[in-house]
């Protein structure tokens, strides 16, 4: 039986696991990453990096590449077809990054992985973790081949169906929304700007249209039954029914598409002894507002910094404080995302009334500023 030793074992090589390893390695600790997939993602999934996320990543050498690659969108707008209900400006926020950065998850992972490897972190894949145990001195991951990896602490960043969370016996409380969602990266012609993320709350239903690099747009729409692979005709129908009307948007290509259902679940705790959770292993929720990956990266940065303090001699009580604080933060973020989703998926008969209410609320500069702080994550500084 082979045993490898590290200060911290990170299970999961997505953006969250890579960030945790990056923070710990840069702070001088030995880190090992394992992941069950043979390679990283090559589709975009998460596509938003917010201002606060860029701020907390600043010390770790990846922000210049992210900022250079992504599309800078200085405003988020809620619309009813062509009518603006609430404009949410980011360009006057108190930050060096007064915009939403639109960039594919594949690119985010690429830049994080490059930096992790540059620092000398080992990433082993495909490696399947079959069991996780712990004793007074270490956490131990038993792999599918029977070998074991032993570390002082273990971070579970292995997604919604986390083996680490299940092995630790941590509950994952919540449920699912009834609606399904269509997701696609497309190329468009017509009436959609490239400097704006738009959430269309039309009478026909919700659709998000956001710019991506390489002249693409991200489309997300709530539908009764989304197709497994949405085609041009399906996306075009969504935009015709819900998107801009004065200058319609024409779909010229679907680069990639999928479907998903929205779950809302939160781990009962972020810590069990020498095991910490981060990212989707700890929380999953609606993509409304683009908070999921950002919250996970924030988990990873704070977990890495806290573990570093404990590894260098400070009290383990810091880990309990970290776990409690992240749990509170996740609850607040999930509440915001849930309210946006509920507003976007109200029954058709209530949508005109909803839109009137949003238009009235959007008149207030204070409301617009609060929304900008909340969506950008700057209210969590």
N, C-alpha and C positions, 0 to 999 in steps of 0.2 A: 504494500500500500504506500503510495507516494504522497508526501505532505509538503506543500509549499507554504512559506510563512510571509506575511505582509502585515503592515500596520492596519490596513483597511482593505477588505475585499469588496469590490463593487459588482453587483450582479445586474447586468443590463448595460449595453453600450449605445443607448440612444442619447439624445441631447442631455437628459438629466444625469445619467450615469457618467457620461464623459465629463460633464461640468464638475461633478463631485470629485472625480479623479484628478481633474486639472487643478482644482483648488487645493486639494490635499498635497499633490506632488509639488506644486509651487511653494507650499508652506514647509516642504522638507520631509515629507513622509513617504514611505514605501507603499505603493498602491498597485493592486492587480485588478483588472477588469475581465469578467467573463460574460459571454453572451451566447444564447442558443442559436442565433441566426448565423449563417455562413458569411453574410455581408450586411452592411447597413442598408437602410431604405433607399429606394431609387424613385419613390413617388413623393409628392409634396406634403400630404396630410396637413400638419400644422404649418401655417404660413405667415404668422405675425410675430414680430419681436417688438415689444413695447419699450418706451423710454426708460422705465425703471430697470428693466432687464438689462438694457445696454449699460446703464450706470453701474450696476453691480458686477457686470462682466469686465468692466474697464481694466482692473488690475491684472487680467489673465491673458492678455495678448491676442484676443480674437475679435475685438470690436472693430478695428479698422477694416478687416476683410469682410465682415458682415455688412458694415455701413457702405462699403464700396460696391458690394454685390446687390443689395436690396433696393427696392423702390421706396422713396421717401414720400409718404402721403401725409400732408399737414392737416387734413380735416377728415373727420368721420361724420357722415350725414345719414339721418333717418329720413326717408322720403315716402310719399305716397305717389307713385308714378313720377311725374315731373315736379310735383309740389314738395318743397322742403318742409318737413315737420320740425326737426331739431337739427341744427348744425352744431357739431362739436369740434371746435378748433383746437389744435395742438400747438400751433405755431407761436403762441404767446406763453407756453408753459415754462416754468423756471428750470430748465434743463439744457444740457448741451445737445440733446436729441429731441427737438420739438416736432416730432412726427411719429407716425406709426411706420415701422420698417416692414415692408412686405417682402418676404424671402422664403423659399421653400424649405421644408424641414430637411430635405436631402442636402441642401447647401449648408444649413446650420450644422448638421452632423459632420459634414466634410471638414468645415473649418475647425470645429472642436476636436475632431479626431487628429487632424494634422498637428494641432498644438499639443495634444496629449502625447503623441508619438515623438514630437520634437523634444519634449521634456524627458522622454525615456520610460514612459509608462507602458507596461506590457498589456496587450489586449488579446485574449485568447478566444477564438471562435472557430467553428461552432462547439460550444461547451454547454451541456445540459446539466443544471443543478437539480438533483433528485431529492435531496433532503438537506435540512439545515438544523443543526443542534448548537448548543452552547454550554460552556462550563464557566467556572469562576475566572478563567484567564483568557478565553478565546471563544470566537464563533467558528463553527466548522461546517463547511459545505461539502457534502458528499455528492460526487458527480455520477453520471449515468454509468461510467465505466468502473465505478467502485473506488476510484481514487478520491483523496480528500484535499481540500484547501483550508488552511487554518490562518486566521487573522485575529488581531485584537478586537476589531469591530467589523461589522458587515453592513453595507448599505443595500437595501432592496430597491432597485430602480428598474424592476423587470415587468412593469406594465400592469394593466387592469387585472389580468389573470395571474397575478404574482405568486410564484411558488414560495418566495421568501415570506410573504405575508401569511400564506396558508400554513406554512411550516411553523411559523411563530405563533399560530393560533389567534391571530388578530382579526376581529370581525370587520366586515366591510358593509356598512349599513346604507340602505337606500333603495332605489328602484329605477324604473325606466319611463321615459315619455312615450306616449302612444304613437306619435308620428314617426315616420321614417324620414331620412334626409338624403337628398342627392348631392353628390360632390363631384366637381369636374374642374379641370384646368383647360381653358379654351383660348382660342384667338377670336377677336371680335373686330367688326367695323361698325361705326355709327356713334350713337349718343352716350357713350360711357366715358367719363374722364379718366386719365391715368394718374391724377394727383389726389384722388379721393377714394375712400372706402365707403361704399353705400349699402345701407340696409334698407331695402324696399319693404315697407309695411303696406302693401297694396290690398285692396279688398279681396283679391284672388288668393292672397297668401304671401308668405315671406320668401324673399330671395336676397342673398348677399352677393354683391359684385365688387371685387377688389383686384387691383393691378398686381401683377407679379413680374419679375424680370423676364427678359426674352420676349417682350411684347405679348405676354399671356395675361389672362384674368382668371381669378378663382371665383367659381360659382358654388354657392351652397343654398339649397332650397328645401323647405319643409313640404313634403308631399305625403299623400295617403300611403302609397306603395311605390317606393323608388325602384327603378330598374337596377339590376346588378352592374351594368355598364351603360350609363346614359349616353345616347348618341346625339348627333347634331340636331335632329328633329325634336328630340325631347327637350334639350336645353333651349332651343329656339322658341318652343311653345311656352316654356317658363318665362322667358324674357318678354315675349309678346304679351303675355297675360299680366305680368307683374312689374316689368322694368320700364324704361323710359318710353314715352309715347310720342312726344313731339319729334324727336330724332331717334327712331328705333335702333336697337343694337342688332347687328346681324352676326350670327355665329358662323365662322368660316372653317373652324377645325376644333375637334375635341382631342386634346393631347393625351388626356388621362381622365378616367372617371371611375366612380365607385358609389357605394351607398353605405349608410350606417344608421344605427339607432342611438339615441342619446340616453345615456345612463347618468344617474346622479347618485354617487356613492362616496362615502367618506370612511376611512379607516377609524376604528374606535380609538386607536392610539398610534402615534408615530414611532413609539419605542417599545421594545421588549428586551430588556437587558442590554446585550451587546449588539442588538439588531435595530437598525433605523430604517424607516421607509421614506421614500421620496418620489415625487411625480405621480404617475397614474397608479402606481402601487398603493398610494395613499389617498388619492382623490381622482374621481372622474366626474365630469359634468358637461353641461351644454357648451358648444363652441361659441355661443353668442358672446361677442366682445373679445374673442381670441385670447382667452386667459389661460388655457390649460397648460401648454408648454412653458409659458412664462412663469406661472406659479411653480411648476416643477423645477425649473432652473433656479428659481429663488430658494426652493427647498434645498437644492443641491449645494448652493453657495453657503447658505447658513449652516447646513449640516457639516460641510467640510471645515468651515471656520471653527465651529463648536468642537468638533472632534479633534482638531488640531490643538485647541486649548487643553482638552482633557488628556490627549496623548503626551503633552509636555508638562503634565503634572497638576493641572487644576482639577477641581472636584467634578465627579461624575454627575452631580446635581445639575450641572449645566445642560446635560443631555435631556433631563426631564423638563427644564425650562424651555429648551429648544422645541421639544415635542409638543408641549402645551401651546406655545406661541404659534407654531405652524398649524396646529389644529384649529385655533381661533381664526387665523388668517384664511385658511381654506374654507371654513364655514362662511366667512364674509364674502369671499370671491364667488363661491357657489351660489350664494343668495342673489348676488347681482346677475350672474349668468342665468339663473333660473327665472328671475323676473323678466329679463329680456326675452327669454324663450317663451314664457307664458304670454307676454304681450304679443309676440310674433305669431302665436298659434291659437289665438282666441277664435271662437266660432265665427263664421263668416258674417252672421247677423250683427255681431258686436264690433266689427272692424271699423266701420265709419265713425262710431262714437269714440273708439280708441284713438283714431287718428286726429279727431278734433281735440281730444284731451292732450295729446302729444304736441299739437301745434300751439296750444295755449301755453303749455309748460315751456316750450322752446323759446318763447318770447323773452324769458328771464335770462340775462347774462350770468347770474349766479348759478342757475340750473345747468347751463351749458358748461361753465367752468368746473363745477363739481363732477359732471359726467366725464370731462376730459381728465381730471385728476384720477378718477376711479378707473377709467379704462386704461390709462397709461401706466397705472400702478404707482404713480408718484404719491398717492395718498398713503402708501405703505412704507414710506421712507423711515 
